[in-house]
Amino acid sequence: MKRIPLDWPNREHSRIVSVGDLDWHVQLTGKGPVVLLLHGTGSSTHSWSDIIPLLESHAQVLVPDLPGHAYTLGAKLEDLTLDQIARSLLVLIDQLGIESPSIVVGHSAGAPLALRFAVAASKPPKLVIALNPSFIPPPPVYTSFFGPLLGPITRSSTLSSLLASLSPSLGMVDKLLDSTNTILPEARRVYYRKLFERSDHVRGSMNFMAAADIEKVLKEANLYHGKLICVLGSEDAWIPAKPLEKIIRDYFPTAEVLKWDGGHIMHELEPVKVAQLILKGLP
């Protein structure tokens, strides 16, 4: 637990769980049906920090740092595909001795991961909630900045260390956050800055993004037979609602689509709204 900062949100619910080569950082709290919350690329458990307290009286809430991210350590390059992470999550849940999740919520790249998890699970979740799901390629702001680095970062810890060391002086994190069209308060920005000063987080995040096989997720969309709710932010500059709506119509025709005002990270500013949506879906 020493590696988890003392001021990290909901640290009292944190635990380190070793499964194979992965040294997971997870937060687990509450009793009842299991709700699994999956963050997006470059994020961590902190993304759900204001939502967790709203759920824990009604559900058992499991929130991991995904492999390659934040304080989950030990991930190799081959551990960062969506399918492998889904399998690793299933082993983690078995190790924790908790029930299979009834609801899986995924933000951004966490949404396609949620669907791969649902397909891999022997007892699939009844509901997947996809918040601004990345069912389309990464946004230009991401690829223009990181695209040329993805290959080298895959091979070079030195380059990821350099990028991490430069991120504070370049204001990189704040520029990326602002480009989402979600104006996060300083109290929430500080956690992203802290994460991107870690070279292992930078490297893991970029490799996770590079390894995401969205085409496979879409091709095998019909393998998940539960309910899917897609929540789209009207001001999302990273995953614009219009092309995303077409993808959802084409590949997930039975999905319920909700449109909310907000940008790409709107769930961090709308914890009550997100929690109410999750609670409504509990068995």
MIDO-789939 format. One record per atom (N, C-alpha, C): x, y, z negated; residue in three letters. Coordinates in pm, whole numbers, plus 50000, padded with zeros to 5 digits. Atoms other than C-alpha are relative to their C-alpha. Example, Ala and Ser with C-alpha at 12.3 -4.5 7.8 and 13.67 -1.06 7.14 Angstrom:
REM MIDO-789939
500894988150000ALA;512304955049220ALA;500905012050000ALA;499184988150006SER;513674989449286SER;499235010949927SER;
***
This chain:
REM MIDO-789939
500814987950000MET;500005000050000MET;500855012750000MET;499154988150007LYS;503005023149971LYS;499985007950129LYS;499934992849873ARG;502845031350340ARG;498745008250028ARG;501214992149980ILE;499305045450313ILE;500145012949919ILE;499834987450074PRO;499595082650223PRO;498975001449888PRO;500874998650116LEU;498105091549887LEU;498765008450030LEU;501144991449966ASP;495845117450051ASP;499174994650116ASP;500725005549885TRP;494535093850322TRP;498534997949962TRP;501425001150033PRO;490715094550339PRO;499594985649964PRO;500535012950047ASN;488995065950151ASN;501104990049965ASN;498885008850032ARG;492365052250041ARG;499654989749894ARG;500395009450106GLU;490665035849743GLU;499414987150056GLU;500575012049936HIS;489085011349991HIS;501034992950089HIS;498985005549911SER;492365003950171SER;500594987249942SER;499235011950037ARG;494094970350166ARG;500874996050118ARG;499125005349897ILE;496924954250359ILE;499754984950009ILE;500325014249979VAL;496074920250509VAL;500924994750109VAL;499085006049903SER;498734899150680SER;499344988050067SER;500555011049920VAL;497464876650959VAL;500964997550115VAL;499005002749898GLY;500154860351171GLY;501065010949996GLY;498984989549991ASP;502544887351292ASP;499455013949966ASP;500604986950023LEU;500074915451225LEU;499825002749851LEU;500154995350137ASP;500134934750900ASP;498935010950003ASP;501144990949981TRP;496664950450908TRP;499865009849885TRP;500574990850098HIS;495604981750728HIS;498515000750029HIS;501454999449984VAL;491864979150674VAL;499405007149880VAL;500804995050110GLN;489284996750464GLN;498724991949996GLN;501165008850016LEU;486504974850325LEU;499265004349874LEU;500794995450113THR;483674986250101THR;498534996750023THR;501445001949991GLY;479994980750024GLY;499564985549998GLY;500605013349998LYS;477644951050021LYS;498834999950097LYS;501105001349906GLY;475134938050271GLY;500484995350135GLY;499585003949865PRO;475234931250646PRO;501295007350038PRO;498694994149966VAL;478694937550791VAL;499885009350121VAL;499894990349891VAL;479244968351006VAL;501495002150028VAL;498604998449958LEU;482544969651198LEU;500135012850080LEU;499774987149932LEU;483805004251304LEU;501364999850067LEU;498785000849921LEU;486415005651582LEU;500335013750059LEU;499594986949951HIS;488295037951651HIS;500534999250143HIS;499494999349864GLY;489585049351990GLY;501505001650005GLY;498554998549980THR;493055054252137THR;500555011749921THR;499304989350071GLY;495395074151914GLY;499385003849867GLY;500694996550124SER;493045074351616SER;500294989649891SER;499795009250112SER;492695054351292SER;498744999549915SER;501155000850091THR;490395046950999THR;499465013949965THR;500434986850043HIS;490295084150923HIS;498855005550085HIS;501034995149910SER;488005089651222SER;498594997549946SER;501315003850056TRP;485145073151026TRP;499855004449856TRP;499914997550143SER;485995088450689SER;498735005649937SER;501224994350056ASP;482775108250642ASP;498784991250023ASP;501115009049970ILE;480585080450780ILE;499974988349901ILE;499915011550090ILE;481835052550551ILE;499175001849873ILE;500784998550124PRO;480335067250228PRO;498494999850023PRO;501434999849970LEU;476955070750401LEU;499454985950028LEU;500425013649965LEU;476885033650490LEU;500164990149886LEU;499575010550093GLU;478415015850191GLU;498924995849900GLU;501105004350088SER;475195015249985SER;499054990450070SER;500955007949921HIS;473434996650265HIS;500674988450075HIS;499295009949918ALA;476124975650434ALA;501414998049947ALA;498575001950025GLN;479564960650398GLN;500735005550122GLN;499394992449890VAL;481734983650607VAL;501474995950013VAL;498625003849970LEU;484944970950769LEU;500575009750103LEU;499394990049912VAL;487214997150924VAL;501514997250010VAL;498575002649985PRO;490614986451061PRO;500725011050078PRO;499104993549903ASP;493525005351206ASP;500304989450106ASP;499775009849895LEU;493774987851541LEU;501504997350018LEU;498585002949974PRO;497054970451634PRO;500655010950083PRO;499284989349932GLY;499644995751746GLY;499695013849947GLY;500474987150049HIS;497895023451555HIS;500245001649850HIS;499964995650139ALA;498505041651229ALA;500784990549911ALA;499295007750103TYR;499335018050941TYR;499824984950015TYR;499975014249966THR;498664984351104THR;501294997550077THR;498665001949946LEU;502134971351182LEU;500184985950057LEU;499605013249951GLY;503754942751370GLY;499504996350138GLY;500555003349869ALA;501964944651705ALA;501074999850108ALA;499145000749882LYS;503894933352010LYS;499175004450121LYS;500684995149881LEU;503044944952361LEU;498834991050040LEU;501055009449959GLU;501034913352433GLU;498834999649901GLU;501094999650099ASP;498934919652119ASP;499015011250027ASP;500764987649985LEU;497444951752261LEU;498944999650109LEU;501115000949905THR;495044938852528THR;498684999549923THR;501305000150066LEU;491344942152450LEU;499634985949953LEU;500375013750037ASP;490834904452451ASP;500814994849883ASP;499175004850110GLN;493764897652222GLN;499645007049869GLN;500414992950122ILE;492714924651976ILE;498674994449950ILE;501285005950040ALA;489184910151978ALA;500224986849927ALA;499705012850065ARG;490584875851893ARG;500665002349863ARG;499324997050126SER;492824890851624SER;499015005149895SER;501034995150092LEU;489824908551469LEU;499184988449943LEU;500765011650046LEU;487954875551449LEU;500794992349894LEU;499155006850099VAL;490904859651265VAL;500075008349872VAL;499974991150115LEU;491094890051035LEU;498734998549917LEU;501295001350070ILE;487394887150948ILE;499924986649927ILE;499975013150065ASP;487834850250874ASP;500905000349877ASP;499044998950112GLN;490834858150652GLN;499395007849884GLN;500644991950104LEU;488814884250462LEU;498864992649931LEU;501085007950058GLY;486084858450401GLY;498675007049998GLY;501274992849992ILE;483254881250507ILE;499184994650118ILE;500895004649893GLU;480274875050735GLU;500375006450133GLU;499834993949868SER;480314881551107SER;499245013250004SER;500684987049994PRO;479424917751184PRO;498634999150069PRO;501314998849937SER;475764924651256SER;499995011350101SER;499894988349913ILE;476654957951414ILE;501485003250019ILE;498664995249970VAL;479844968551587VAL;499865013650068VAL;500024986449945VAL;480395005551656VAL;501395003150053VAL;498724996649940GLY;483135016151894GLY;499975013950059GLY;499884986749941HIS;484265051051983HIS;501044999750112HIS;499084998749887SER;485895057852323SER;500544986350040SER;499455013149964ALA;488295028752390ALA;499594989149902ALA;500545009750094GLY;486855012152081GLY;498704993850047GLY;501275005349949ALA;483605007152275ALA;500204987850090ALA;499745012249924PRO;484944983352544PRO;500594989049912PRO;499505010050093LEU;486814965952262LEU;498844993649924LEU;501185005350070ALA;483504962152076ALA;499284989750085ALA;500675009549911LEU;482014944852380LEU;500814987350018LEU;499165012049989ARG;484994921352418ARG;499944991949870ARG;500175006850128PHE;484684913452047PHE;498684992349998PHE;501325006349999ALA;480984905952093ALA;499984987550088ALA;499945011549909VAL;481744882352383VAL;500834988749937VAL;499105010050058ALA;484514864652188ALA;499434993549875ALA;500515004850129ALA;482534860151864ALA;499084988150018ALA;500915011549997SER;480854826751798SER;498605004049954SER;501284994150042LYS;478124846751623LYS;500045014850039LYS;499874986249950PRO;477834878651832PRO;499185009849917PRO;500804989750067PRO;476654911151676PRO;498675002250073PRO;501314997349939LYS;472994919451732LYS;499975013450071LYS;499994986549946LEU;473864955251815LEU;501425005150017LEU;498754992649976VAL;476814973451973VAL;499625014550028VAL;500204985749977ILE;476845011351951ILE;501285005750059ILE;498844994749927ALA;479175027952202ALA;499935015349999ALA;499974985550009LEU;480035064152120LEU;500995005650103LEU;499164994849891ASN;481355082552428ASN;500944989150052ASN;499195011749963PRO;482515048852564PRO;500885002550122PRO;499074998249887SER;485545048152792SER;499824988650099SER;500275009649893PHE;483965027853069PHE;500495005250134PHE;499414994349879ILE;485715050253323ILE;501485002849967ILE;498564998150025PRO;489475057553367PRO;500275011449902PRO;499634989350094PRO;491305079653115PRO;499905013850064PRO;500184986549947PRO;490765117153149PRO;501305005750056PRO;498814993949940PRO;493145138453359PRO;500965005949896PRO;499134993850100VAL;494435156453047VAL;500904989449935VAL;499215010950057TYR;495595122852911TYR;501034995150100TYR;499105006049901THR;497055109053230THR;501055009850049THR;499014990349953SER;498755141353333SER;501145001649901SER;498964998450102PHE;500595143453003PHE;500744986949975PHE;499405012750041PHE;501175106852918PHE;500274990550116PHE;499875009449889GLY;500865089953257GLY;501434996850040GLY;498615002849961PRO;504525094053360PRO;500804992949892PRO;499255005950110LEU;505565081553017LEU;499584985849967LEU;500535013050041LEU;503455049952995LEU;500994988750026LEU;499045010649970GLY;505975027653171GLY;501235000749912GLY;498824998950085PRO;509045041152991PRO;499714997249853PRO;500315002350142ILE;507285040652651ILE;499864985149973ILE;500145014550016THR;506455004152706THR;501364993849972THR;498675006050012ARG;510174997352724ARG;500885007149897ARG;499034992150075SER;511695024852512SER;499435005649870SER;500364994350128SER;511275031352141SER;500665013649983SER;499294987250008THR;513775059952184THR;499145011250055THR;500834989849938LEU;511435078852417LEU;498775003149915LEU;501174997550085SER;508425073952189SER;500415007549874SER;499494992650117SER;510535086151895SER;500205014750035SER;499794986349955LEU;511465117252094LEU;498675007350012LEU;501304993749983LEU;507845124152184LEU;499365002949865LEU;500554998050134ALA;506805119751821ALA;500675011849930ALA;499264989250067SER;509525143351700SER;499675013650061SER;500314987449932LEU;508555169651957LEU;498555004449982LEU;501434996950001SER;504785167851902SER;499645011949912SER;500374988250080PRO;504645193351614PRO;500375013250067PRO;499554987449941SER;506705219951794SER;499275003150130SER;500714997849873LEU;504865214952123LEU;498515002849979LEU;501444998450023GLY;501445216951959GLY;499194990050081GLY;500625009949912MET;500655185752161MET;498664994949947MET;501195006150057VAL;498105171351922VAL;498825009750003VAL;501094990249999ASP;496095203351890ASP;499485002650140ASP;500444998249861LYS;496035207752267LYS;499124988350045LYS;500805011749964LEU;494765172152311LEU;498635000549931LEU;501274999250073LEU;492105176852042LEU;499085010650060LEU;500814989349941ASP;490935209752192ASP;499444996050135ASP;500455003949866SER;490685193752535SER;498794990549995SER;501165009050012THR;487985170152400THR;498685007749997THR;501184991650020ASN;485575199552364ASN;499324997449866ASN;500455001050139THR;485195190351998THR;500955008549918THR;499144991150078ILE;486505218051777ILE;500044994949856ILE;499865005850133LEU;487675198851475LEU;500555010349903LEU;499424991050100PRO;488325217951153PRO;501414995649964PRO;498625002850037GLU;491865219851022GLU;500104987949908GLU;499975011050096ALA;491025194950746ALA;500004986350068ALA;500005012649927ARG;490525167951011ARG;501174999150098ARG;498874999949907ARG;493295178351252ARG;501284994849935ARG;498755003350068VAL;495965172550992VAL;500314985150007VAL;499785014549995TYR;495455134851006TYR;500524995750137TYR;499495003149866TYR;495965133451383TYR;501455004350015TYR;498614995449992ARG;499135154051352ARG;500934990349927ARG;499185009350079LYS;500435130751083LYS;500234987050076LYS;499885012549925LEU;499755100351302LEU;500965001550117LEU;499194998549879PHE;501415114351614PHE;501445004249970PHE;498604998350039GLU;504585122051419GLU;500684986549979GLU;499475013650017ARG;505015084151391ARG;500264994150139ARG;499665005149867SER;506845069451690SER;499304986750029SER;500675012749976ASP;505255035051640ASP;498545002350038ASP;501394996749965HIS;501795051151657HIS;499925005350143HIS;499984994749863VAL;502675070451975VAL;500164988650100VAL;499735011149908ARG;504075039552141ARG;498824990350007ARG;501125009450003GLY;501255016752028GLY;498765005550067GLY;501194993749941SER;498545041252132SER;500085000050152SER;499854999249856MET;499945045852481MET;499974986050064MET;500025013649946ASN;500485008552532ASN;498604994049993ASN;501405004350011PHE;496955001752410PHE;499185005550116PHE;500724993849889MET;495605026252666MET;500384993450132MET;499535005949874ALA;497745011052942ALA;499494985750017ALA;500395014249993ALA;496624975552854ALA;498504997950011ALA;501465001450001ALA;492884982752850ALA;499494996450140ALA;500515004849872ASP;491294962453131ASP;498505002950008ASP;501404995849995ILE;488074982153179ILE;499254992650111ILE;500645007149889GLU;487394964753510GLU;499464986549954GLU;500465013050052LYS;487134931353329LYS;498785001749909LYS;501134997350089VAL;484814946253068VAL;498725001850081VAL;501174997449917LEU;482464958253341LEU;499584987550078LEU;500295012049921LYS;482734926553549LYS;499274989649915LYS;500595010050088GLU;481744905453248GLU;498995006149903GLU;500944992850086ALA;479214930153105ALA;498804991449962ALA;501215008050025ASN;476384904753133ASN;500234988649901ASN;499735010750097LEU;478114880952889LEU;499525003749860LEU;500554995850130TYR;476864901552595TYR;498495001450012TYR;501465000549988HIS;473164895052535HIS;499285007749889HIS;500634992150106GLY;472574917252231GLY;499605013850050GLY;500414986349966LYS;471374953152220LYS;501215009150009LYS;498944990249983LEU;473644980752347LEU;499405014050002LEU;500394985950001ILE;473185017452261ILE;501235008250036ILE;498904991349958CYS;475395042552443CYS;499645014449966CYS;500224986150039VAL;475685077352295VAL;500995008750076VAL;499164991849914LEU;476985103552537LEU;499985014549954LEU;499914986050037GLY;478225138152445GLY;499865008850123GLY;500284991749883SER;476905164752679SER;501185008850039SER;498844991549970GLU;480125184952650GLU;501314992150003GLU;498805008350000ASP;482555155752661ASP;500825002750127ASP;499144996949886ALA;485425167352884ALA;500894988250038ALA;499165011649972TRP;487285134252862TRP;499264989350078TRP;500825010149932ILE;484495110852968ILE;498685006650035ILE;501194992349964PRO;481935132453151PRO;498754991350009PRO;501245007850012ALA;478345121353098ALA;499474995250135ALA;500635003549872LYS;477295121353465LYS;500594987350061LYS;499465012549945PRO;479735095153604PRO;499844988349903PRO;500175010850098LEU;479435075553279LEU;498594994350006LEU;501395004749987GLU;475655073853315GLU;499844990450117GLU;500105008849883LYS;476055058353660LYS;500614986449969LYS;499365012650037ILE;478455032053527ILE;499064991849911ILE;500905006950092ILE;476005023653249ILE;498804994350074ILE;501145004949921ARG;473085021053493ARG;500384987850084ARG;499585010649909ASP;475084998653727ASP;500374987149926ASP;499445011850067TYR;476674975353470TYR;499264996249871TYR;500725002750123PHE;474524978353157PHE;498565005150014PHE;501324994449968PRO;471004983653297PRO;499004999749884PRO;500965000750111THR;469244973852973THR;500445008649881THR;499494992050112ALA;471314997152753ALA;499105012049974ALA;500684987750039GLU;469625024952562GLU;501025011350002GLU;499064988749987VAL;471255058252646VAL;499465012049922VAL;500364988150077LEU;471175087152399LEU;500965011250037LEU;499154988549968LYS;472475121852483LYS;499985009849883LYS;499854990650111TRP;473785143652204TRP;500825012050045TRP;499144988449978ASP;475225178552208ASP;501344997149933ASP;498695001950062GLY;478965176452150GLY;501044995050097GLY;498885004449919GLY;482375167352284GLY;500394985649970GLY;499585014050003HIS;484415135552287HIS;500104994249858HIS;499845005050136ILE;485005133051911ILE;498845004849913ILE;501144993950071MET;481535145251815MET;499584992249877MET;500445007950116HIS;480995116351570HIS;500675004949871HIS;499334995050120GLU;483515132551333GLU;499305012449944GLU;500744988350044LEU;481325163651318LEU;498544996949971LEU;501405003950018GLU;478025144351307GLU;499894987149919GLU;500025012650075PRO;478545118051035PRO;498604995449960PRO;501355003850043VAL;474945119050913VAL;499214994350117VAL;500725004449881LYS;473545115151263LYS;500454985950042LYS;499475013149964VAL;475845085651338VAL;499584989549898VAL;500395009450106ALA;475145069151003ALA;498534996250011ALA;501445002949986GLN;471375072151057GLN;499754990450115GLN;500145008949886LEU;471735055251397LEU;500414985849962LEU;499535013250043ILE;473695026651241ILE;499014993649903ILE;500925005350101LEU;471345022650945LEU;498684995550060LEU;501255003649931LYS;468365021551176LYS;500114986250064LYS;499795012849932GLY;469904991051346GLY;500284988449907GLY;499705011050094LEU;470604971151028LEU;498854990049992LEU;501055010150012PRO;468744938150997PRO;499275001049866PRO;
***
